[in-house]
């Protein structure tokens, strides 16, 4: 078994950088980097700490049997917040980066926005759960409110802003994964 590659896969699935994992485990970023490249080996105690930070344990890590998870709850989600953008992104399907599509739940505070994205292959779909948003695709702006959905091909730079008074929450699905 390639321990380093499996740790890296788990880290990426949790949406963590090497530095974030190192901080959570009280290790150095360099150690995590070397570990993921199989240039060093952790002690059992260190491996247990790393796996705990990655949401698993020794039996789960070394188990060759993996049952596909179908239903996901709050405990499976990973979130990233950016107070400057007034933005919270929740990855609601773990490991979605390896799938054909990647759904996220996005919450934007009043006046906030998502990060601008460059043109890319694929498709974008969303459903507004609350509030209202403006979808900026190239020079055009489209509006959507609670109960409405959007769909576009990302042929131009694009991002989403929230209503300045209420903010918004929506599900956003990208294919191929790009969040």
Secondary structure, DSSP 4 states (H G I P E B T S, - for coil): --HHHHHHHHHHHTT--HHHHHHHHT--HHHHHHHHTTSS---HHHHHHHHHHTT--HHHHH-S--PPP----GGG-EEEEETTTTEEEEE-STTGGGSS-EEEEEEE-TT-BPPPB---SSEEEEEEEEEEEEEEETTEEEEEETT-EEEE---S-EEEEE-TTT-EEEEEEEES---
